[in-house]
Amino acid sequence: MGSVDKGVGRRGCMFKRNDFFPEESFKSWGNYGRAFIQTPFRFKDRVLTRSSDQTELLEMTARSNHVMKKTLNWWDLMWFGIGAVIGSGIFVLTGLEARETAGPAVVLSYVISGISALLSVFCYTEFAVEIPVAGGSFAYLRVELGDFVAFLAAGNILLEYVIGAAAVARSWTSYFATLCNKNPDDFRIVVHHMNPDYGHLDPLAVLALIIIATLAVFSTKGSSIFNKIATVVHLFVIAFIIIVGLMNVNIANYTPFAPFGVRGVFKASAVLFFAYLGFDAVSTMAEETKNPGRDIPIGLVGSMVIITMIYCLLAVTLCLMQNYKTIDIDAPFSVAFSAVGWGWAKYIVALGALKGMTTVLLVTIVGASRYLTHIARTHMLPPWFAHVNEKTGTPMNATISMVTATSVIALFTNLRILSNILSISTLSIFMLVSVGLLVRRYYSSGVTTRGSQVKLIMCLVLILGASCGMSCYRAYSDGWIGWVIAVPLWLLGTGGLWLGVPQAKQPNFWGVPLVPWLPSLSVAINIFLLGSMDKDSYIRFGIWTGFILIYYVLFGLHASYDTAKVFTQEGDKLWNNAEDGMKGEELNVKN
């Protein structure tokens, strides 16, 4: 494939200079200067350029030098889904949000977050079946919304996984401390002169990440087997919590039901969306799935339905066992059993929580490395990260790199800060994937007429504008006038798509039902929940977005532009050679 991919195929984590920036623009300072002058032209090219299903399925995967092994079926994916999602979100954030934000109505927060997550699952499933590659939402957005939007999503995807794994790792320490009858800070190094949000160093979280990453590096199938065993144990503990917990309820604890009002319920639901993080990691395993058309819908949708039911039952159990004002924010379920006189049960709960968080860390690391691998295949990030190890069939460089970044964050940062930033990043990506699905169904180059394109854009503007209006209005007002304006506009945009724009493309294997209503509702709910996040989280999110934009302008734009041109030229040569061969055969037949 020319010079752009040199070095990708070497073993282990060894690297040379050209493994990171082998493109023509970085061969010399003169080349870089000329490339930088062309930034506006190149940026326009990347904004308007869309990938294709075939490019992602064939050309992108070929850039990893070795293929990933197809070892997974729907049973594996369902267990991965359950193992990926049920972790620190339910075992830590439930107590935090019940005590400080929603009260016993936290169960409604889980219902709202669950509906939003399930709608997003539908969109992810259709994409994963049609484009079964390791890139997940990054690959889907490259095909439907173009390179630049996909890059912005890529930055947030990587942020989502790094922060998600770091948050779970720190929660792992909290429940390990409960198991040992200790305070979490007994296992942390407290630096008194630092901001308390960053001054509680957590070496145990780093150790847990390193041990779990070792398994992820050496075998996907081995990770799957470990995940199944750990998840079975985890589900038994969850059943224990629900059954024994409901034997020790006090109905009076459910009064008042919503002490912080409706606003508190929605604010908590935005943060608790973190508890559903993980199912998108399962979509990145599509490239390693034996029969994506059958296995992915069963695995993804089935696991999400089960998870939502479990979350609601656990939330109800916790708030019936203990008054929301006295719920412990570090290990709520363990302490709740102590509060009702079942002190010995807290060890079973803590062990189950540790099992759950361990599987979440495992699947998060596996998913994050697959995302990084596919992003690096486009050269938006250095191609060294795209290497798939020949012996293990896993992306070793990407796995080790993601775990290193995650360990640094986990060592320093408080869970509350991590969960809030994570929810913004996650909701933004899910919203973009839902928009991407609408574009996929209603736009196809050479098929969609000019008039239909204009109608599609107008309808999308109405859907996005109305959704933003509802989100902002709810954030600043408890009135109803804004709803009277925004809801009809959303209905007008969605109904306009349904009645006025013909679908340009139908899924080959499995499709989201009730298009455009379900994807449009997913867009609205995700944006609505974004309006519940605090200002400081948006500031941190904005700083990260600014950082990745600077990287893109200086490096990612030029590397991906050069790579795309090289592959386009080589593809044209192959096509011309094929045409010449066909003409030669025709001449031979005539002679």
C-alpha positions, 0 to 999 in steps of 0.5 A: 500500500505504498509508504503510508503503512510501513512499520504497521506490521511489526511485532509488539510495541516496537516502533520507528519514527515512520510508524507514527507519521509516514505520510508525504506531508511529514517527510520534511519541514518543507513538505509540512509547510506546503501542506499547512498552507493547503489546510483550508482546501484539505479541510474542505475535502475532508469535511465533504468526503464520505467513506463507503461500506466497502472501504471500511470492510475491506480497505480499512481492515487490510491496513492492520496487516493481519486480520482479527480472528472471528471467534464470537457468536450471539451468546458471547455478545450477550454475555459481553453486553451484560458484563460490559454494562453492569458495573460501577454505574449501578453499584456506586452512582445509584447511591450518589444520585439517590442521595444528592439528586433524585431520592427514591425516584432514581428508579425513574431516572434509570427508566429514562436513561434505559429508554434512551440507551435502548433507542441508541442500541437499535441504531448501533445494531443496524450499523454493526450488522451492515458494517461489521468492523472494529471501528464502531461508531467512528466507522459508521459516522465516516460513512454517513457524515464524513471524515471531519465529523467522524474525527470529532466523534473519534476524540470523544469516543477515546475520551469516553473509554479512557474516562469510563475505565478510569471511573470504574477502576476507582470504584473497584478500589472503593468496593475492595476497601469494603471487602477488607473492612477499610475506608477507600482512602486507606488504599489511596495516597492523599496529597493534602496540598492538591485539589481534593478532586485530584489529590487522592491517588489510587495505585490499586486502580492502576494495578487492576487495569494492568492485570485485566489489560494483560488478558485483553492483549493475549486473547479475545476468546479467552477474555470472552470465557473469563467474562462469562464466568465472572458475569455468572457469579455477578448475576447470582450476587445481583439476585441475592441483593434483590431477593434478600434486600426485598426481605428487609424493606421499609415502605416509609423509606419511599416517602417522599418519592421525589424530594428533588422534583422532576428536575432532579429526576432528569438531572440524575438520568443524565449522569446515570446514562454512565451506567449504560456505557459499554454496549457500544464496545460490543458493537466494536466486536462485530469484526470478530463475530461469526455471523453479524446479521444474526448474532449482533441484534440478539446480543445487543438488544437482548442484553440491553433489555435484561440490563434495564430490568436489573437496574430498576430492580436494584434501584428500588431495592436500595431505596426501600432498604435505606432512607435516601438521606443515609445512603452511603455514596462510596459503597451504597449496597454493602452499607445498606445491608449493614444498616438492616442488620445483615452485616455479613452480607456486605461481603457478598455484595462487595465481591459481586460488585468487584466481579461486575467492575472487573468484567466492565473493565475487561470489555471496556479495554477490549472495545477501546483498543478496537476503536483506536485500531480502526481510527489509526487505520485512517491515519487520523491517528498514527498507524502504529496503533493499528497493528494487529499482532500476528500471534494473538490476533489482537491489537496489542499496541492500541490496548497497551496505549489505552490502558496507559492513558486510562491508568494516568487518569484513574490515578488522580481523578475523582469519580464525580468529575469523571462520570459527568464528563463521560456522560456528555461525551457518550450522549453526544456520540449516541446523538450523532449515530442516530443522526447518521442512521437517518442520513443512511436511510434517507440519502444515497448518492445518485439515488436521492433527488435534489429536492429530497436532499433539501427536504432531508436537511430541513427536517434534520434542522427542525429535529435538532433545533427542536431537541436543543430548544427542549433541552435548553428550556428545561434547563432554565425554566419549569414552565410549559410555553417552550414545550408548546413550541418545541414539541410541534416543531420536532413532530413536524421535522420527524413527520416531514421525513416520514411522509415527504422524503422517500427512503433511499436505502433499506438494510440488507439484514436487520433494520431499526423499526419505525424509522424515522420515529425511533432514531429521531426520538433517540436524538431528542432524548440524548440532547434533552439529557445533555441539558441536565449537565453542569457548567464545569463539565461542559468547560472541561469537555470544551477544553478537550474538544479544543485540544483535539481540534488543534491536533487535527489541524496540525497533524490528523488532517494532513495525515488522513488527507495524504493517506486517502489520496494514496489509496485512491490512486492505487485503487484507480490503478487497480481498476485501470489494470482490470479494465485493460485486462478485460479489453485484452480478453475481448480482443482475443475473443474477436481474433 
